[in-house]
């Protein structure tokens, strides 16, 4: 039941962010189902995006700011260049996501996110 509700929230977010060419929303392969532990976007200017959402009273989080290949615990392992991970680690940001996120709260998150990339 909770996974179904999370997927409903994620679909609503995805539909709303599809109109923006400055927000990259997560995509699932056809037939896949996600538990949506996080709902993570890609944006060009994460600091500006987070500041705008904070000003609008919308919390955000960055769960993985350092690519695995750059983490101290892995420093002694040989690593090939990881340009995609390095790029994404500076651009990803997560929005509120839980199965009980009401439509009015989703609307507030969506409006703040879209406004932050158009200003």
PEURWO-V927980 format. One record per residue. RES is the residue in one letter. PHI is phi in whole degrees, 0 to 359 (none if undefined). Layout:
[[RES,PHI] [RES,PHI]]
This chain:
[[X,none] [X,291] [X,294] [X,299] [X,295] [X,297] [X,294] [X,294] [X,297] [X,299] [X,296] [X,297] [X,300] [X,302] [X,299] [X,292] [X,277] [X,296] [X,279] [X,259] [X,263] [X,246] [X,234] [X,254] [X,273] [X,292] [X,233] [X,250] [X,290] [X,307] [X,86] [X,277] [X,229] [X,245] [X,273] [X,48] [X,302] [X,224] [X,244] [X,246] [X,259] [X,248] [X,226] [X,287] [X,242] [X,299] [X,298] [X,296] [X,300] [X,295] [X,296] [X,295] [X,291] [X,299] [X,298] [X,271] [X,79] [X,251] [X,286] [X,226] [X,211] [X,241] [X,276] [X,228] [X,283] [X,236] [X,299] [X,307] [X,293] [X,254] [X,282] [X,305] [X,298] [X,252] [X,299] [X,275] [X,269] [X,293] [X,221] [X,283] [X,303] [X,233] [X,298] [X,292] [X,299] [X,296] [X,296] [X,294] [X,298] [X,265] [X,240] [X,273] [X,207] [X,255] [X,260] [X,305] [X,210] [X,197] [X,291] [X,252] [X,288] [X,286] [X,307] [X,295] [X,287] [X,300] [X,301] [X,294] [X,297] [X,299] [X,299] [X,295] [X,296] [X,294] [X,296] [X,292] [X,262] [X,255] [X,266]]
